[in-house]
Each structure stands twice: as structure tokens, then as C-alpha cells.
Amino acid sequence: MEISALTRSVVKRNHAVISPDGYINSRVPGWDNCTVNVIINEQMGAHLCQTLITLNEISVLTGATLHSQLFFYVVEGRCTATVGGETNTLEKGQFVYIPIAKEYKVDKPEPGTQLLTFHKVYEKLDGYDVPPVIFGDAANIEGPTYLGDAALRLQVLLPDTLAFDMAVNIFTYDPGGHLPFVETHIMEHGLIYLQGQGVYMLDKDWYPIKKGDSIWMAPYCQQWFTAMGKEPAVYIYYKNVNRFPTTV
Ligand SMILES: NC(=O)N[C@@H](O)C(=O)O
């Protein structure tokens, strides 16, 4: 019997673990007939927003990006996305990056389709154009070993050019694989586990983590992870990148 008074979710000054056992649904204007869980947001101290959307056959998402760019990733299922007049079917593992000043529509979903979104206010860099719309497929993106450790593979989904101020990567750890050192860095992360389990150390606290769990790590939140279990642990994560680290 589940003890309703207990949760694995934790929200702290510089990190949060959000497990599905604490989800409450939100209603978002323009995102009709769907279930939205706002998992990470500025209200908790983050500089990004991360949501998980569950669609049914009559769900339709419409909107426009004004100040914030938007990244949709298909966690489960299939749908159709139209951005800037280009329409594509998106299957599991496929995504669309929507820069600022674009209208978008997501519809014709397979019932039960789950979409992950990352939102970040875009910081324009002088001399660089706003990035284009990008439709992509994680299955077509190489996952070279991370820092020479064959147990770790990192797929970088978006072009790493200075026009982009955000990155979205997929990190795969074989069972027993672990980050080579405790990271302490300025970049912020929002992530969700697509597969597997393990233990995440965040700011000296230790959290058992599994598929479906999300984590927010503020800038300089010390972080380390090791994968456990019989299958690789896989998470997709957001990272702010490529901007001057302070006011010039
Ligand atoms: N936590 C974590 O995955 N961090 C790194 O991979 C990184 O890209 O900062």
C-alpha cells in the first residue's frame, strides 16, 4: 500500500527532484484537451521551464514563441508538428527546435503521446542570426564516448554554434557507468529520465532516480551520477551555453 504522505520529490534552493508521484495537472492556454505537468519553472528558482504533456486523440497545441525559444521532444507516441509553414510527423525520439518569433501547431497525436518541452528566453548575440527551425531525430545523431569513457555516450541534438544559447543532449550510461568527477559549473540543467535508474548526487545529497523522474540543477549545483540496474540509464537534458558569463 502506497503511503500517500510520502514522496520522492524534493525541492531545494539549488536543485529539485520531481517524481511523477507528485504531479498536478495544469491548464495552459493554447494547449487544448491535453494534460500538462509543469515540472521545472522560474517559480522554483530556475531560468528555464520544462513541461511534460500527455496528449489524447483530440489534443491540439497552438502558440507562438515571442521571447522564449521552445524545444519539443517525443518521449512516447507520435504527432504532427507545423512550424513556420513546415509540417512533419514526429515519432518517438524525434524533436523540433522552435526559435523566437515563430507560430507552431502540434496535432493529430496518437492517444497517450508524451511530449517533453524545454523553454528558455533567447539571448541574441550580436553578429549572429536567430537560429532556424530544426526538425531532428535522436536516432540519427551520433553518441560518441564521453571524456574517453566507453560506458558513457553523449548525443548533442542541436548545432553547437554561437547562434544557439541552449543545448539539448541525451546522456547514456551503461550499468555501473558514472560521471568521471563531481561537476561544479555555471550551466543550469533540467532533465528527465527516459530509461533506467541510478543514484544522483546533488549538492552532497544522494537521490535514487528512475525512468520518469526529472531533476533541476541550478548553476554551480555540484552533480555526479552513477547508473544501476540491468539496462543503461538514459536522460535528456537542457543546458544553457555559448553566452558571456557576466555583464560585459
Ligand atoms: N549532469 C550532467 O549530465 N552534466 C554534464 O553532462 C554537462 O553537460 O554539464
The ligand as an SDF file (V2000), in Angstrom:
LIG
                    3D

  9  8  0  0  0  0  0  0  0  0999 V2000
   24.9710   16.3970  -15.1450 N   0  0  0  0  0  0  0  0  0  0  0  0
   25.3950   16.2990  -16.3780 C   0  0  0  0  0  0  0  0  0  0  0  0
   24.9750   15.4420  -17.1100 O   0  0  0  0  0  0  0  0  0  0  0  0
   26.2830   17.2530  -16.7550 N   0  0  0  0  0  0  0  0  0  0  0  0
   27.1020   17.2520  -17.9360 C   0  0  0  0  0  0  0  0  0  0  0  0
   26.9630   16.2430  -18.7250 O   0  0  0  0  0  0  0  0  0  0  0  0
   27.0050   18.5530  -18.6620 C   0  0  0  0  0  0  0  0  0  0  0  0
   26.8250   18.5550  -19.8860 O   0  0  0  0  0  0  0  0  0  0  0  0
   27.1340   19.5580  -17.9680 O   0  0  0  0  0  0  0  0  0  0  0  0
  1  2  1  0
  2  3  2  0
  2  4  1  0
  4  5  1  0
  5  6  1  0
  5  7  1  0
  7  8  2  0
  7  9  1  0
M  END
$$$$
